[in-house]
């Protein structure tokens, strides 16, 4: 699945200046104009919140973390000023996820930082979101082809990391996120060997939390009245696959896009057949489409947070808390027993 809005490379050079505030207010260690840097800490730049969270949790007191995407900014839409792009080259360590933010992908390629880590290379990416291409999948069809899909994935595992159509939303699967955390931990040990033991300890602690989160999802979603959920943003393919659910995106990867009449008809049919109760929207995008569709279908609305940023509207202070809130929302919508 591609990212929502592909920002052309030329837009990087002529970007609308966000200013250095895009490097501020993103974590407790952030500050404008490079003031967040510390001579005795590893200067880490993260592309957006899921990468920032990993860097802060694993790096602990040994890193100074700034994020390119400030709270409330839709990560896919991020543009960088020439000054920001230039300052990336001064970082000690860059952590990003290729395929989410084209402007960042281009800037990272120009930065030339030795310790540059692409989270997409730390796990296996897959393709999701085909249900919005005019072919609504029924639950039976999804599971009937599951074995075939996995066989194909493993056959092309070496190609998936660079597949432009792959779904980049790996952090919404706690198991895949834990794999990424392991890789980030190892890369920090290599970048800053003097504190390797602490990075290893912090990684183990975070992975244990993610394993507990995975178990909570497995238990909480094991027995539900329906397996189908409807969402404006098709970001939950990995989560759905992990826990035996079926994601039905209204308009695919862009939560603010207007769905086609054909897609609306498909959603009507899917909701009725699979007893869907809720249309989910997210905090960083308009809820207009979700509410309109829910009203037409006689369904409820709810928030399923793709965790692309934490704001005062988020149902939790960090990744783990918001994921627990997402679990509660899914249990309610799916009729967990």
Beta strands, then each sheet from edge to edge (+ up, - down):
strand 1: 42-46
strand 2: 63-67
strand 3: 93-96
strand 4: 116-118
strand 5: 228-231
strand 6: 246-249
strand 7: 278-281
strand 8: 300-303
sheet 1: 2+ 1+ 3+ 4+
sheet 2: 6+ 5+ 7+ 8+
end
